[in-house]
C-alpha cells in the first residue's frame, strides 16, 4: 500500500465512480483502475462491487475507508507539524460546531483566526453533538465543540461554559406571557418538540423527569435546532433550548423564553480533541483561540 493508492481509493469510494474520480484527480481512468487494483492485491481483498452504474464498497472497503481518512489526516498533520518548526502555525484545522453555537459564534471566530494565523487554513462544519463526537473519534475533524459530551477515554474534554436550559414557547400563549419561571414538573405537562434519542438534551430531560416519577409529553421528535424553533414559533409545541437557539431565529419576536426551576437545568459546552492522535501546533493554538472566544457567556 502507498499513499497515492490510498488517495485514489478514497476518491473512488466517496464519488462512487472511477470515471468521476479520474476527472477530479486529473488522471486517466485506466491508470486509476490499475492503482486501485494493486491496492486490492496488496490487501488480498476486494474493495468495490463494480457494476455498470458505478461502484459501491464491500465490507472490507468500508473498513479501509474509515482508516484511510484518518491516515490521510495524520500524514497532513505530520507534514505541517514539521513545517511549524519555523515558528508560524501552518496547515489546516477542521472544527465541528453545534448548529446554534456555530451560527452565533463562527463568524467572529473565523475573523479572529484569519487575523492571528494568516498562513493557516480553517474548515468549519456543523452538526449534532452525537455526530460531531463520532467524526472526532473517526479522525474526520480535529476539534469538536460538544453539548454535554459523554466521557470517553479516547477524548480529551475541556468544559468551556455552562448555559441555562430554558423553556421556549409561542408568545401568544397567555400562560407563557404571564409567568417568568416554570417548574420542571410543569414542563412534563406540555407538548414538547425535542430531539431524538440518544441526543444528550433528550436524555437529560427524560432522566430529570424520571427522577421525579414523570415522563415528557413528546409531540414531535426533531433533530434540527432551526426547525424546532420555527415549529415553536408556529404554535406547534414547546422546546427546551439554550438562549443561542433563539438568537439565530428570524421569529424571535414571537417567542418567549422561561427559566426552568425546581431544579434548574443547564447544558455544558465543552471543547474536545482526540487523546489518541498527536495534535499539531495549529490545533493547540486553535483550541486556545476557541477558549478565548467562547468562555464568556453571550447575551
N, C-alpha and C positions, 0 to 999 in steps of 0.2 A: 504494500500500500504506500502511495506517496500523496503529498498534499494536493497535487493537481488532479489526480484521480478522485480524491475525496471531494474537491470543489466541483468537478463535473458531475459526480453522483448527486450532490446536494441540489444543484440547479435542475437536473432532470427530475428529481423527486419532487421539488417544490412546484415546478411548472407542469409536471405530468406529461412531458413530451420531449423526445430527443430533438425534434425539429425546432421547437421554441427555445430550448436550452442552447442549441448550437447558435441560433441567431443572437441571443443575448450575450453569449460568451465570445462571439466573433470567430468561431472555429467551424471547420467543416463537419457535417453530421457523421460521415464515416470515421473521422478521427475521434470524435466524441464517443461514438459507439465502441470503438476499439479500446479506449481508455477505461470505460465502464466495464467492458467485458474482462479486461485484465484485472480489475478490482475484484470482480466476481470469482475469477480463477484463483487469485491470491487468497481470498477468504473461503473458497470452496463452498460458496453459497450463491443461489440465485437471488438477486436483489429486486428484480422487477418482474411483474407479469406483463408481457407485451401483447398488444392487440392492435387492430387497425386504427383505433381511435386514440391511441396514446399508450401510456403505461401506468401501472399502479404498483405500490410497494408490496413486497412479500413481508412476512413477519420478520425475517432477517433484515430486510431493507428498512423497516420501521425502526428496528433497534439501532442499526448503523446511523440512520438519520439523526436520532437523538444524541448519539455520541459525536457525530460529525460536526454538528453545530457548536458543541462545546469545544471540540478540538480546534476548530477554526477561530473561535473567540480567544482561546488561550494562546494560540500562535500569534494572533494580532496583539494581544496584551504583552506577550514576551518581547516582541519587536519594539513596541512603543516604550516598554519599561526600560529597555537598554538605551533607547534614544533619550529617555528622560534624564539620563545621567548628565546631559548637557545643561540641565538646570531649569528648563521650561517644560511643563507638562504637555505632552503631545498625545495623539491618538484619538480614540473615540470612546465615549462613555454612554451607555444606554440606561435610562431611568424609567421606571414604571410608576405612574401616579394613579391613585384612585380618581375616579371621574370628577367628583366635586372639588377635591383638593387641587387637581390638575388645572381645572378651568379657573379656579380662584388664584392660583399661585404660579402657574408655569410661565406666564408672560414675564413677570418681574424676575423670576429665576433665570430665564433664558437671557435677558438683558444683562444681568449681573454676571452670568457665566461667560458670555461673549466679551464683556469688558475685562474680566480677570484672566481668561485663558483664550486669547485671540487665535492661537495656533491649534487649538483642540477642536474636535468635532463632538457635537451633542445630538443624541437621538432621544426623543421622549415618546413614550407610548402610554395609553390609559387603559385601565381595566378594573375588574372587581378584585378585591384583596385576595380571594382564593386563587384566581388566575395569575395574579402578579407573583404570588408565592410559588406557584408551580413553575412559572417562567424563570424565576430566580434560581430555583433548585436545578432546573434543566440547563442553566447557563445561557439562556436567551437574553437576559438582561443583567446588568451589573449591580444596580441598586434598585430597591423597591421601597416605596412608602406604603405602609400597610395599616389598616384599621384593626386593632385588637388581634394581632397575629398569634397563631398557635405556636408555642415554643417548639423548636426543633434543634437537635444537636448539629444539624447541617447549616444553621443560620446564626449569624451574629445580629442580634436585635437590640436596638437602642431607642428607648422611648423618647419622643420629642416633646409632646404636649398632650394634655387631656382636655377634650371638648365635651361640654354638656350635651346629652341627648335630649331632644325636645319633641313635643307632640306638634305635628303640623296639621292644620285644619283650614277649611274654607272660611273666610271672614264672615260670610253671611249667615253661618250657623250661629244663632243667637247665644248659645251656651259658650261657644268659643270666644265670642266678643266680650263676655262679661267677666269670666274667671281668668285670673292671671296664671295660676298654677293648677296642676291636675295631679291627683294621687295616681300612682301606678295601678292601683286596684280599679280605678275608673277607666283606665286605658284598655283593660281587658274587656270592657263592655262595648267598645267602639269597633266598627268595621275597619280593619287595618289593611293597608296596601303595603306589603312587606316583601323583602327578598326571599328567594327560595332557600331551603336548606342545602348545604351547610354554611350559608353566609354567616359571618360572625355576629352581625347585628340580629339576625333572626334567632340564632342560638341564644344570644344574651337575653332577648326579650322573653323567649319561651322559658329559659331557665329561671329568670327572676320571678315570672308569674307562677311557675310550677312550685317554687319555694313558698308561695302564698296559697297554694292549692287551686290555682286558676289556670286557664288556657286563653290564648288570644283568639279573637274572632277574626279569622283571615278572610278578607273579602277578595283580594287579588294577590297573586304572587308575581312580582315583577323585579327583575334584577337591575334594570336601568334606572339610575337615580333621576335623570331628567324626566323620564316617563312617569315615575312615581309622583314627582312634584306636579306635573301637568294634570294628572288624574285627580289629585287632591284639589287643585285649583278649579276643577270642573265639578267638585262636589261628590266624587265617586267614593270617598272614604278618607281615612286619616293615615298618617305615616309617622314613624319615629325616625328622626333625622338629626344631623348636626346643623348648625347655622349655615354652613357652607352650601348645603344643598339648595337653600332658598336664595342665597345671594346670586347664584348663576341663573335664576329663573326669570323669564320675561313676565311671569304672572305674580311677582312677589307682592304687588299692591293688593291682590285679592286673597292673600294668605296670612295666616296668623300662627305664631309660634307660642307654645305654652311650656313652661318648665315642668318637667316630671319630678314629683316629690314622693316621699314615703315608699320606697327610698329613691334618692337621686340616682340617675343613671348617667354614665359618661362613656365616651369612646376614646381609647388611647391611639394616637397617631404615632407610629414607630418607623424608624429607618432600619432597613435590613440589607445585609450583604451575605455572600456565601462564606462559611467558615472553612470550606473545603478547597477553595481556589485562592491563589495569591492575588492581592489587589494591587493594581498599578498605582503609581504616584497620582495620576489623574483621577482615579476613582477615590483615593483618600482625600484629595483636595476638593472634589465634588461633594463628598459627604460633609466636609466642613462647611462648605457654602450652603448646602441644604439646611444644615442645622442653624446657621445664621439667619436664613430667610424664613424658616418655618417655626422656630422655637417659640416665638411670642404669639399668643392668641390674637386672632384677627377679628375685627368687628364685622 
